[in-house]
Amino acid sequence: MTLRPILLAVLLGLFASAASAKPAVVYSVGGKFDGSFNEAAYDGAQRFKEETGEDYGEFEISTQAQSEQALRNFAQRGFSPIVAIGFTHASALASVAPQFPDTRFAIVDSVVEAPNVQSVVFREQEGSYVVGLLAAMASQSHTIGFVGGMDIPLIRKFACGYIQGARSADPKVTVLVNMTGPTPAAWSDPVRGGELARSQIEQGADVIIQAAGGTGIGVLQAAADAGILGIGTDSNQNALHPGKVLTSLRKRIDNVVYDNFVTALDGTWQPGVQVKGLAEGGLDWVIDDDNVRLITQEMEAAAEAAEEGIAGGSIKVHDVTRDGPCPFK
């Protein structure tokens, strides 16, 4: 047993009253086993359960309209903290949180201003810069692709960082960008994801990243079927198609859920806004047995140098939500 689980076991005894209020997680559309965004949250909740022995509540919404009911139901039953996965919960949480001032809430990818809410947002563009650089270095055709989910500023931010990183490695690279749709259904349409990926492949793309939640499973499948490389996001998706996924950009939603559950248990939970990028460990990219042969020493060194530059401030990655429209086309 590692030190952290031992400490948590001790805390269970010290904070018995806190432990009586179980934590909960409300997933976004697409289900907890989407292989991506939601599954990362599930992994964090499971890690908490395995290390502490404490259970947690969970609910998988199938439509955005179910969000408010799920949040309110958990709050009425005494669950705390309640972690909402995804910006689609923002409106519902803004309504529910003031009604339960003694309940702790958290939300990923949006900011809800309330004294009992912790909002966690990411500088996605920093991580996508690094994998964009890797994509351009791996490409033989000098054409790479990006398939996003719902067409929102967050995903546009992601796309712009990807293009900027690719251009840092290959100034002449062509980057094809498609979004799946304008509604939350865009996160759970793998068939459409595959169609968009195949269209980009027909235009010469030989590396395609998915930033589309469950829709991205179709993107990675189409890439593998065509013998080109995909790039996963949110969770480690390298094992979905070993040797065909260049890398995965992890957005550490698992840590957000885990940390919320643990800090509520030990009494250190805090509301407010947290912003996580490379420097804070909010994002990373994966090398493992499934992709190690695809990442050359040169690529790894370039990616590490980019990470250091971004974290240290010498590389400025464009943020479309702050700096205006993406200047890289």
C-alpha positions in Angstrom: 0.0 0.0 0.0 1.3 3.4 -0.9 1.5 6.3 1.5 -1.4 8.2 0.0 -3.9 5.4 0.6 -2.6 4.9 4.2 -3.2 8.6 4.9 -6.7 8.4 3.4 -7.5 5.4 5.5 -6.5 7.4 8.6 -8.6 10.3 7.5 -11.6 8.1 7.1 -11.5 7.6 10.9 -10.8 11.2 11.7 -13.5 12.6 9.5 -16.3 10.1 10.0 -19.0 12.8 9.8 -17.6 14.1 6.4 -17.5 10.5 5.1 -21.2 10.1 5.8 -21.9 12.5 3.0 -20.9 10.5 -0.1 -19.5 12.3 -3.2 -21.1 12.0 -6.6 -20.3 12.6 -10.2 -22.7 13.6 -13.0 -21.4 12.7 -16.4 -21.9 14.6 -19.6 -23.8 13.1 -22.6 -22.1 10.1 -24.2 -22.0 7.8 -21.1 -19.2 7.1 -18.6 -17.6 4.6 -20.9 -17.2 6.9 -23.8 -13.4 6.1 -23.9 -12.7 9.8 -23.5 -14.0 12.7 -21.5 -16.5 11.0 -19.2 -14.3 7.9 -18.8 -11.5 10.1 -17.4 -13.9 11.3 -14.7 -15.0 7.7 -14.0 -11.3 6.7 -13.6 -10.8 9.4 -11.0 -13.9 8.4 -9.0 -12.8 4.7 -9.2 -9.3 5.6 -7.9 -10.9 7.3 -4.9 -13.1 4.3 -4.2 -10.2 1.8 -4.5 -7.9 3.8 -2.2 -10.5 4.8 0.5 -13.1 2.0 0.3 -15.7 4.8 0.1 -18.4 4.6 -2.5 -19.8 7.4 -4.6 -22.9 8.2 -6.5 -23.0 8.6 -10.3 -25.5 9.5 -13.0 -25.2 9.4 -16.8 -27.4 12.0 -18.4 -28.7 11.1 -21.9 -29.9 14.7 -22.7 -28.8 18.1 -21.4 -32.3 18.6 -20.0 -31.6 15.9 -17.3 -28.7 17.9 -15.8 -30.7 20.0 -13.3 -32.8 17.1 -12.1 -29.7 14.9 -11.5 -27.8 17.7 -9.6 -30.8 18.5 -7.5 -31.6 14.9 -6.7 -28.0 14.2 -5.5 -28.1 17.4 -3.4 -31.5 16.5 -1.8 -30.1 13.1 -0.9 -27.1 14.7 0.9 -24.3 13.9 -1.5 -21.3 16.2 -1.4 -19.3 17.2 -3.3 -21.2 16.8 -6.5 -18.9 17.0 -9.6 -20.5 18.0 -12.9 -18.5 16.9 -15.9 -18.7 19.4 -18.8 -19.8 22.9 -19.6 -23.3 21.7 -20.5 -24.1 21.5 -16.8 -23.3 25.2 -16.2 -26.8 26.6 -16.5 -28.3 23.8 -14.3 -25.6 24.2 -11.7 -26.0 28.0 -11.6 -29.7 27.3 -10.7 -29.2 24.4 -8.3 -26.1 25.5 -6.3 -27.8 28.6 -4.5 -30.6 26.3 -3.4 -28.2 24.0 -1.5 -25.7 26.4 0.1 -24.3 23.7 2.4 -23.6 21.3 -0.5 -20.2 21.5 -2.3 -20.3 21.4 -6.1 -17.7 21.3 -8.8 -17.8 21.8 -12.5 -15.3 20.9 -15.3 -14.8 23.2 -18.3 -17.0 26.1 -17.2 -17.1 28.8 -14.5 -20.1 29.0 -12.2 -19.8 31.9 -9.7 -21.2 30.7 -6.4 -19.6 30.4 -2.9 -20.1 26.7 -2.8 -18.8 25.9 -6.3 -15.3 24.9 -7.5 -14.9 25.6 -11.2 -12.0 23.9 -13.0 -11.0 25.0 -16.5 -8.0 24.1 -18.6 -5.6 25.8 -21.0 -6.3 23.1 -23.6 -4.4 25.0 -26.3 -1.1 24.3 -24.4 -1.5 20.5 -24.7 -2.8 20.7 -28.2 0.2 22.7 -29.3 2.5 19.9 -28.2 0.6 17.1 -29.9 0.2 19.3 -33.0 4.0 19.6 -33.1 4.2 15.7 -32.9 1.5 15.3 -35.6 3.5 17.5 -38.0 6.7 15.7 -37.3 5.1 12.3 -37.9 3.3 13.3 -41.1 4.7 12.2 -44.4 2.1 14.1 -46.5 2.5 17.4 -44.8 -1.3 17.4 -44.3 -2.9 16.6 -40.9 -6.4 16.8 -39.5 -8.5 17.9 -36.6 -12.0 16.7 -35.9 -13.7 18.5 -33.1 -17.0 17.8 -31.4 -19.5 20.6 -30.7 -18.4 23.8 -32.4 -17.7 26.0 -29.3 -14.9 28.3 -28.3 -13.3 25.7 -26.1 -12.8 23.3 -29.1 -11.8 26.3 -31.3 -9.1 27.0 -28.7 -8.0 23.4 -28.9 -7.8 23.5 -32.7 -5.9 26.8 -32.8 -3.2 25.4 -30.4 -2.9 22.3 -32.5 -2.3 24.4 -35.7 0.2 26.6 -34.0 2.2 23.6 -32.7 2.1 21.9 -36.1 3.4 25.1 -37.8 6.2 25.4 -35.3 7.5 22.0 -36.6 6.5 22.4 -40.2 5.6 26.0 -41.4 4.1 24.7 -44.6 1.9 22.0 -43.1 -1.8 22.0 -44.1 -4.2 21.5 -41.2 -7.7 20.4 -42.0 -10.3 21.3 -39.4 -13.9 20.0 -39.1 -16.4 20.3 -36.3 -19.1 17.6 -35.8 -22.1 19.8 -35.1 -23.6 22.8 -33.1 -25.4 20.8 -30.3 -24.3 18.5 -27.5 -25.2 15.5 -29.7 -21.9 16.2 -31.5 -20.1 14.5 -28.6 -21.8 11.1 -29.2 -21.8 10.5 -32.9 -19.0 8.1 -33.8 -20.5 7.5 -37.3 -20.2 11.2 -38.2 -16.7 11.3 -36.6 -15.7 8.5 -39.0 -17.2 10.3 -42.0 -15.3 13.5 -41.2 -12.0 11.6 -40.7 -12.4 9.7 -44.0 -13.0 13.0 -45.8 -9.8 14.4 -44.4 -7.9 11.3 -45.3 -9.2 11.7 -48.9 -7.7 15.2 -48.8 -4.3 13.8 -47.9 -4.3 13.8 -44.1 -2.1 11.1 -42.6 -2.4 12.1 -38.9 -5.8 13.1 -37.4 -6.5 14.2 -33.8 -10.0 13.8 -32.4 -11.3 16.4 -29.8 -14.9 15.1 -29.9 -15.6 12.9 -26.9 -17.4 9.7 -27.9 -17.6 10.9 -31.5 -13.8 10.6 -31.5 -14.0 6.8 -31.3 -15.2 6.9 -34.9 -12.4 9.2 -35.9 -9.7 6.9 -34.4 -11.4 3.8 -36.0 -11.4 5.4 -39.4 -7.8 6.4 -39.1 -6.7 2.9 -38.1 -8.8 1.4 -40.9 -7.1 3.6 -43.4 -3.6 2.9 -42.1 -2.9 6.4 -40.9 -2.3 7.7 -37.4 -4.9 9.0 -35.0 -4.3 11.1 -31.8 -6.5 10.5 -28.8 -7.7 13.1 -26.2 -8.9 13.3 -22.6 -8.1 9.7 -21.7 -5.2 7.5 -22.8 -6.6 6.0 -26.1 -3.4 4.5 -27.3 -4.6 1.0 -26.6 -7.7 1.4 -28.8 -5.6 0.8 -31.9 -2.0 -0.2 -30.8 0.5 1.2 -33.2 -2.1 3.4 -35.0 -2.5 6.1 -32.3 0.4 8.4 -32.3 -0.2 9.6 -28.8 -3.0 10.7 -26.5 -3.4 14.1 -25.0 -4.7 13.6 -21.5 -6.9 16.2 -19.9 -6.6 15.3 -16.2 -10.3 15.2 -15.4 -9.5 12.1 -13.4 -7.4 14.2 -11.0 -10.2 16.8 -10.8 -12.7 14.3 -9.6 -10.3 12.5 -7.4 -9.0 15.7 -5.8 -12.6 17.0 -5.1 -13.6 13.7 -3.4 -10.4 13.6 -1.3 -10.3 17.2 -0.2 -14.0 17.0 0.8 -13.1 14.0 2.9 -10.1 15.6 4.6 -11.7 19.0 5.1 -9.5 21.0 2.7 -12.0 21.4 -0.2 -12.1 25.0 -1.5 -14.5 26.8 -3.8 -13.4 29.2 -6.5 -11.8 29.0 -10.0 -8.9 26.7 -10.8 -7.0 27.0 -14.1 -4.9 24.1 -15.1 -2.3 23.9 -18.0 1.0 22.2 -18.5 2.7 23.9 -15.6 0.0 22.7 -13.2 -0.1 19.1 -14.5 -3.5 19.6 -15.9 -2.5 18.2 -19.3 0.0 15.6 -20.5 0.7 13.3 -23.5 1.3 9.6 -23.3 4.1 7.3 -24.3 3.5 3.7 -23.5 4.0 0.2 -25.0 1.3 0.9 -27.6 2.9 3.9 -29.2 6.6 3.9 -28.2 7.7 2.8 -31.7 5.9 5.8 -33.2 7.7 8.5 -31.2 11.3 9.1 -32.3 13.9 10.5 -29.9 13.8 13.7 -32.0 10.0 14.0 -31.6 10.2 13.3 -27.8 12.9 15.9 -27.4 11.0 18.5 -29.4 7.8 17.9 -27.4 9.6 18.1 -24.1 11.2 21.4 -25.2 7.8 22.8 -26.2 6.4 21.8 -22.8 9.2 23.5 -21.0 8.8 26.6 -23.1 5.1 26.8 -22.6 5.3 26.1 -18.9 8.1 28.6 -18.5 6.5 31.3 -20.6 8.9 31.5 -23.5 6.4 30.0 -25.8 3.1 31.9 -26.0 0.2 29.8 -27.2 -2.7 31.7 -28.8 -6.0 31.5 -26.8 -9.0 32.3 -29.0 -11.1 33.0 -25.9 -8.7 35.7 -24.8 -6.6 36.7 -27.7 -9.2 36.8 -30.5 -9.6 34.7 -33.7 -7.0 32.1 -34.5 -4.3 33.7 -36.7 -3.1 30.3 -38.0 -4.9 28.9 -40.9 
